[in-house]
Amino acid sequence: MTSFGIWGLIPPVLTITLAFITKDVMVSLFLGILSGTLIVAGGNPLVAIINLTDLLAGSLNDGWNIRIFLFCALLGGLVGMLSKTGSAHAFGRWASRKLHTTRSSLLMSWLFGLIIFIDDYFNSLAVGTVMRPITDKNKVTRAQLAYILDSTAAPVCILVPISSWVITVMSIVKGSEGFSTLGISEFTFFIRSVPYNLYALLTIIMVLVIALTGRNFGPMARSIAYAKETGKLYNEEYGQAPGEVEIDGAAIASKARPMDMLFPILVLIISSVLLFPITTYLSTIDGESIMTLGQAASSMSLGDAFNNTDASMALFYAVIFTLVITYIYYTARKLFTIKAASEAIGDGIKSMVPALIILTMAWTIGTVIKSSPEDGGLGLASYLSEVVVGGGFPISLVPVIAFALSALISFSTGTSWGTFAIMIPIVMPIAVGLGQANGLAEGGLLNAAMISVSAVLGGSVFGDHASPISDTTILSSTGAGCPHLEHVATQMPYAITAALCALVGFIFGGLFLNVFVAWIFTLACFTVAMIVLPRLYTK
């Protein structure tokens, strides 16, 4: 038996349904896993629970998974140190001396949001705390700032390969059935699929265009008009604005300098880029034909070294190196004591616990879904691939359906990580299976997989970006000091506009399996929207 057939649909369907109802992704994922182990165990609850605990433990009994788990935890520790020093405040003080107009304040908020890409929570709070005094001085409404914070949180984190978001995606992609047939590493797959992430990229472009042109529309235009008429930067009819948010360490911010915030980020980027090929070289040293790092480097091209890298190993090494260097740097700068540093790292790791739980359960439900019955799974990926391929389903529709369904799930649950865990293991084998059935060449098959998975990522980020129950949406309101309902109301038309343009792009991108075609139609739709909407949708 290769699968449990249609019974394998129960875990993902149950998980999605419960996520809609409860808005709790952790509980939904857990019960989805339990339903799968119950099916495998023939309905025996004792065996099912034992299998469930074994699967959860087994998900961390893997070199790749445990390194990713620790990378995410230690990344939280690094964010904790960044918060404790008050370095973000120092950067803000420096920026305030350079910014004197509304446009420059908006552009700096956008740029600052791009720089803080390692964590979406830290992005929303740190950038908000730094920029709010500046934007207030230059009469930028709180709703505009909140929109920029939210639009440079999840959309940026999903594009940069050294964020906890992307390493999670790579781990799920790596474990999905059908991926091994593509013949590339998960890191290369992600890098090459970035241009296909239409929603995330378009959202970032849209912020820049609106900041430069001032072509606001809908509730945002009314919010700006209200501020000009009343002198108030937020509308109290939506409720009271959150209080001032202080990042830990604000009291000693006077000791910090702008470089104190940029230094750890630069170290993380540079060390990661260097370690991607180095880890590949190290793995080829066998003590016989290749004895040294130099010999390993000369045995392959730099491109092959990047393509064959173990991303989990490289990033794990990089975050440890960055933590050590940052600790020494901050201690030498006397920005915190040893005790304060320990507390900062601990608090940062604690902040990652919910994400780590979701990540572990994502691996587990992926194992239940994809594994064959002989290995304790349901074989759902194989079953769906066979049914879809045998039914003659057009591969051109996979990206747009994946985008729409992922957007719906993520918007309703307020989280993208759970959506990644549910959708990627289902979409990957379908895209690969249909591609093979249609006789696509190697390049076409890879394009089909990349655009389909990117559609899942884009749809998931839309939900995280736009949903009123999303943590990032709430924290963006908090960081900007904007009433939450005003932020949701003013941002929603912008997010929906970007989503609809991306939807059009995925329709034509799926038809031609070409990223350039996808972007031509996406940008054409976006251009029309930016010309028409400010004229029609301002009252």
Helices and strands as residue ranges (DSSP letters): G 5-9, H 10-22, H 25-40, H 45-59, H 63-85, H 87-96, H 102-115, H 120-137, H 142-151, H 154-157, H 164-175, G 179-182, H 186-193, G 194-196, H 198-213, H 218-230, G 236-238, G 250-255, H 258-284, H 293-298, H 302-307, H 311-332, H 338-351, H 353-370, G 373-375, H 380-390, G 395-397, H 398-413, H 417-437, H 442-466, H 471-480, H 484-512, H 515-536
